[in-house]
Amino acid sequence: MEKKSIKEIVSTVLKALTLAMGVAVVVLSCLDMLEANTAVTLLGIGLACAGISMLEK
């Protein structure tokens, strides 16, 4: 098994978190279990993770 550097792992985690936040907002919104304020917060977290991931390169 190939060893990955910490930087690669962090980048992967940030990308996965970005995707997870987007999916969570869509699913919770479809189930009518999400308020607008919470949705904006979750999407903001996802966007911040995406930005950090892009800045690393």
Secondary structure, 3 states (H helix, E strand, C coil): CCCCCHHHHHHHHHHHHHHHHHHHHHHHHHCCCCCHHHHHHHHHHHHHHHHHHHHHC
